[in-house]
Amino acid sequence: RPFHNFTDMGAYECQDPTISVEEISAESTVVYPNPADKVVYLKTSYDNPIVKLEIFSINGTRVNQAGHFSAVDVSALPNGIYRIKATYRKGEKTIPLVVLHE
């Protein structure tokens, strides 16, 4: 039985469900240089700082956990593709990183 945009089929279903999730915008964190050789720098917004930072290899193994969130030493990592997982006060974001030693 129709009810506005919903159809009552004995269960509650809707055609356009909206779920509110705190998303971190692409502009909220800048990672540079990328590709990186020795140090990668992270610039974030003042109102939503990073509280935890981890770097994962392409196969999902954590290879680094940083205590300083604005600059991370990647000189010991082999050349490859990594993921930076930045946990913020309000949400989290995964950022691709390429380590390429010259």
N, C-alpha and C positions, 0 to 999 in steps of 0.2 A: 504494500500500500504506500503510495508516494506521500512524502511529507517534506515540503520545500525542496531542497536538492538531495534529500536522503530517501532511500527506499527501505521500508521496514520489511525484512524478510525473516523475522524471528530473531534477528541479531542486529546489532547496531553497526552499520557500515556507512561510510561516506565516500563520495567521489573525490574530494580534495582535502584530505586530512592535513592539518598543519601542526607540526611539532616544534615547540620552541627549544632550540639548542643554542647555547652560546658559541658562536663561531668567531674564530680569529681571522680577521681580514688579511689578504695577501700583503697589504701595505703596512701592517702592524709590525713586521719583523723584516729587517734587511740583513742579508748575509753576504759578506764580501771579504776577500775576493772569492769567486767561485768560477773556475777551479782554484783551489788553495794549495799552497806549497808548504808553508810553515805555520802560519797562524790564520785563523778565520775569525772575523769580527762580526758581532751581532749587535744591531741597533734596534731597540724596541720602543714602544710608546711608554711614556712616563706613567700613565694611569693603569697600565696592565703589565707589570714587570714579570720577567721569567723567574720562576722559583725553583725549577729543576731543569737540567739540560743533560741529555744523553745522546751519544752517537752510536748508531748501529751499522753493522756491515750489511751488504746486500742480502745475506742469508739470515739476517735477524739476530745475530750475536752482538751483544753490547760490547763495544770496543773502547769506550771512553765515557766517563761521567765527569762533567766539569763542575768545579766549585766556583769558578769565576765566569760570569755569564756574558761579559762584553767581549772577551777575547779567549779563544780556545786554541791550544797548541795541537796541531795535527801533524807535526813533523815526524812522529814515530809511526804514523799509520802508513801502510803501503799504498801505492797508487790504486785507486779504485773508486767505486761509487758507494756512497754512504747515505744514511738518513739521519738528520738531526731531529730529535724529538724534544721540542721545547714545551715545558709545562708552565703555564702562566697562572697568575692568581685567578683568572677567569677563563679557563679552557686550556686547550693544548693544540699544537700544530706540528706537523711533520714537514721538514724542509729538506729537499735533496741537496747533497754536497758531493762534489768531485774533488778528490785529492790527486794531484798530479805534480810529482817532484820533477824538477828540471834537471 
